[in-house]
């Protein structure tokens, strides 16, 4: 009520100054409760001006989209997965082998090789920047996947990073207006018993690939996904391209094990709590003191 009285005083002041006629001022000062209630259609129309709307296709969770007839998928990724660490530390990284680095990536990689073993390098994750694709897939945290006819949702227990892979054949976002994100925009299609996922529009700010290698806006990634061992093992072959940072394709294959006996929890990255991690610059400084 106090807010309405304040609005009335402002409108009255405008009327007195000649900004509004007394009749207009009285009309503008009507409380919201006295305005006619909008219909559901009117409310949806108003929301469409605020919320981004797909032109020519439905959202992934629209019932009409989910009900469309589609061929049955060869497999279902729904479940909880954990990266296979049978090769120990090697499974966290996407090399060696590495491609031929060029430009900034070449300079950064050569510098990283001069650092003492275990020294902090490009600790963006320790500063709570998202790991993003593909690095988030190899963190020591489980990943939950929910597969629907139109989309696959992925949630990593590493800072609850969220990713969606669209399966409904939608067009790519307009490159002139798309918002780049750390997991990018991903579209999937089936080739026999393999799910092929292409990813574009990946955010470059403080986004690195395992060895501190940067990416540019030209970065793209294809994943060739298969289920092995009666659905108990997930295999992804990564094919990454970035003509500004390396020559040709950067390839790496990773595997995950099904761990459906666990669930994803809520996790948040708070920079103040990471200051003493040895992997961060602040933690390294503390060790040296």
N, C-alpha and C positions, 0 to 999 in steps of 0.2 A: 504493500500500500504506500509505503514511504517513497518507493521508486516512482509510482504513478503520480504522487503529489509533486515530486521534483520535475517530472516531465511536464505537468500542467503549468508550473511556474515558468519553465523555459519557453513553452509555447505562448503563454500570456505575455512574456517579455518581448518575444518576436512580434506579436500582434501590436503591442504598444509602440514598438519602434517603427512600425509600418511594414515589417517584413511579412506579416500575415493579416488578413482581414479578421475581425472578431468572429465572423461565421466560420471561416476556415480554421481559425484557432480552436474553436469549440469542436469542430469535426475532427481535427487532428488529435485532440486530447481525449477521445473516447477510449476507455480501457479495452484491453484485448478481449476480455470476457464478453463484451457486448458485440464483437464482430461475429458475423455468421461463420459457423463451423465449416471447414472445407470438407469436401467429399474425399473418399479414398483416392479417386482418380486425380483430383486436384493436388492432393498431397504427393502422389507419385510424380506428377509433372513438376512440382516444385523441387523435389529431391533430385530429379534428373538434371536440373541446372547446377546442382552442387556436386554430385557424384559422377566421376567419369563414366561415360556410356559407350559401350562398344557399338560401332556402326556396322550393321549387317550381320551380326552374330550374337548369340546369347552368352551369358556368363557360364562358367564351368558347372556351377551348382544349380542352374535353372532347371526345374523339373522337366520342361520340354526338351532341353538339350540332353539330359540324362536318359530320357525315354527313347531317343532316336535309335533306330535299328543299326547295329554295327556288328561286324564279324567278332566272334568270341576271341579274346586275346589269348596268345599261347601260354601265358603265365600271369600270376598275380603277385606283385611285390609287397602286398600288405603284410606287415610284420615289423619286427625290431631286429636290427642288424648291427654287428660290431666288426670293425676292420680286422682281418686276419693278420696276426703279428708273428706268424711262424718264422719269418725272416728277420724278426726283431726290428731294429731301428730303420732298416731299409724300407720297411713298409710305410713309414711316415712320409717318405719323400717320393718325388716323381722322377728321380734320377739318382745316380747314373744308370744308363747312359743319358747324356744331355745332348741337345741339338747344338749346332754351331751358333753361338750367341753373337749378336752384332749390336752396334750402337750402345745405348745406355746399359742394356743387359750385359753386354760384354765387359764394360767397365766395372759394373757392380759385381759380376761374378768373379772377375780377376781380383778385385779388392777383397772379396770375402775369403779368397784362398790364402790371403796374407795374414788373416786374423788367427790368434791362438785358438787351439781346439776348445770348444765350449764357450767362446766369447759371444756376447750378445751382438746380433746383427739383424737389423730390420725387425724390431720387436713390436710391430704394429698390433699383433694379437694381444700382447701383454699390456698394451695401452687401450685395450677394449675396442679396437677396430674389428669389424667382422672378418672372420677368416675367409668367407666367400668360397666360390667354386674355383678350383677343385679342392683347395686345401682343407676345407671343413670336413671333407669325407674321410680324411685320414687322422683326425684327432682321436684321442683315447676316450671317446664317449660313444654310446650307442646312437643309432639313427633310426627313427620310426618312419615308416612309409604307409600311406593309405592310398590304395589304387581304386579309382572310380572309372567308369567308361569314358569320361571326358578329361580327367586330370589325375596326376599323381601328386600327392602332397608329401613333402619330406620335412621332418623336424629333427634337427640335430640337438642332442642333449648338451652339445658344446655351445653355451650361450643361447640355446633355443633358436638357432638360425632356421629360417623358414624358406622353403623353395617349392615351386610348383612347376610341373611338366605338363603342358597342355597336350591332350590326345585327340582333340575334337576337330582338327584340321583347320583351325582359325588362321587368318593371315598374320604375318609379322607386324608388330607395331611400326608406325611411321618413324623412320630414323631421325626425322627433323624435330619430332616432338616427344619421343620416348624418353623416359626417365631411367638412366643407367642405375643398376643395383649390383650389390656384391655377388649375388647368385645369378644375375642376368635374367634374360627371358629365354625359356626353354620350350621347344616343341618336339614331341615324340611321334614316331611312326614305326610300324612293324615291318620287318623284313624277315620272313620265315619265323624262326624261333628266337629272333633277336630284336630287342627294342633299341632303335636308333634315335638318339636324342641330340639335337643341335641347339647350341646356346650362343646367344649374341648379347650385345648391350650390357657388358659387364663393367661395373664401376672400377676406375683405375686408381683412385686416391688411396694411398696406403694399402694397396692390394698387391700381394706378392705370391709367387709360387715357390714353395719350400725353401729354396736357397737364397731368398731375398731378391729373386728375379722379378722386375716390374712387368706390367702388361700395359698395352696401349689400347686406344679405342678400336683398333683393328683386331683385337684378340677375339678368337672364336674357338669353340670347343665342340667336339663330337664325342659322344659316349656310345659304345656298343655294349649293350647290357644283356647278359644271359643268366639263367638259373641253372645250377649244376647240382649233382648229388641229390636227386629227388627233391629239389627245392630248398635244400639246407645250406647251399652256398650261392652267393651272388658274385658274379664276375663283371667288372667294367673295364673295357679297353678305352683309354683316353687318347684322343687325337687332337692336339692343340696347335693352333696356328696364330702367329703374330708377326707379320712381315717387318715390323719395326724393331723387333727384339731378337728374333732368331730366324734361321734359314730353314725353310721346309716345315716338316711336321715334328712335333714333340710328342712321342708316344710313350705310354706307360700303362700297365695292366695291374689292377688291384682286385682283391677278393675280400668278401665279408662273410661272416658266419651268422646264421639265424640264431637269435637269442630271445625267443618269444617268452621266456620266463621272467623278463624284466620289463620295466616301463620307463618312459621318458619323464624326468622331473623338471621342475621350474628352476632355471639357472639365470643369473644376471652377472654381468661383468662390471665390477666397480673399480675404477682405476686406483683409488686409495688403498684397496686391499691387495693390489698387485705390486706395490712398490718394492717389496722385498723378494720378489721372485728372481732367482738367478738369471732367468732368461731375459729380463728387462734391463734397460740401461740403468735405471735407478738401483736395481738389485746388484748389478755388476759394480756400480760405484760403492755400494755398501760393503761388498766383499773386499774391495781394494783398500778400504779405510782401516 
